[in-house]
Amino acid sequence: MKTDVELDRAVREAFDDLNYDMIPILAQLSPERKFAMIGDLADFVRDTYAAQEQHVNPGLSPEEIRLRVMERMLLRGGVKPEIIQQVCRRGR
């Protein structure tokens, strides 16, 4: 568990890269546009994971890369590993 000092430091570090000039611009966007931007970001992350997996393991099939990317994103999202195995590796 983090102490208050560690938590304060972590929050400050997280906001170091924040571009405060973007806040008024983002505030003007509709909820639909913000949601679309989140989807675009998720697509970018998924594609980046896939490219990294293919680079590290060039012999993997596209299906195996897709499964590994899905597993990794679900793990990072807090889904329990047992559930991921049931969903991603069904029938294997």
HELIX and SHEET records of a PDB file:
HELIX    1   1 ASP A    4  ASP A   16  1                                  13    
HELIX    2   2 TYR A   20  MET A   22  5                                   3    
HELIX    3   3 ILE A   23  GLN A   28  1                                   6    
HELIX    4   4 PRO A   31  VAL A   56  1                                  26    
HELIX    5   5 PRO A   62  ARG A   76  1                                  15    
HELIX    6   6 PRO A   81  CYS A   88  1                                   8    
END                                                                             
